[in-house]
């Protein structure tokens, strides 16, 4: 369990990087995409930065605070070790309403813990939130969006506005073990294991971004 706690502490310290022109454009579920059976996820940008990548091209690195809220009628058991599984870009509000993605990026989610070592007696408060109806909890995430590819102009986002929607994987662990725990913990609430879609963010990308050489990668 010590490894799990160290991993959570490390993950909570990984933040993101963003430019000045990022704003939340909706505070309510959009076109059925921001709420999953009562669990709403609202991302708030805490930092943004343009980065010149070693292989070429420019990315927009965003650090966000993620606010989860239980809008259902019953309690939800939400893992604290949720990880980013991908993001989607939409060209405008109409595309967002129609769920017409301009691009979709998926990230490989490694299993961040051994679910077999989780105490089945009940959700450990150091690993899980128990959200009653109306309650919320916050965590962190990071994402890196390519705004200028290394080669060619296809997919270039310079000088454009885009809507970004995050996909979060709440259970990066063994699925069978998760199902067993969900059955055992029914009295505590519903163990959330399904992917969560965020509310959309409207991002403006500068036409001539000032990119720095940034260490490491955020996704």
Secondary structure, DSSP 8 states (H G I E B T S, - for coil): -HHHHHHHHHHHH----B-S-EEE--SS--TT-SEETTEEEEEEEEEEEEEE-TTSSEEEEEEEEEEEEE-SSS-EEEETT-EEEEEEEESSHHHHHTT--SEEEE------S-GGGS-TTS--TTTEEEE-TT-EEEEEEEEEEEEE-SSSSTT--TT-EEEEEEEEES--S-HHHHHHHHHHTTTT-EE--S-EE---EEEE--TT---EE--S---
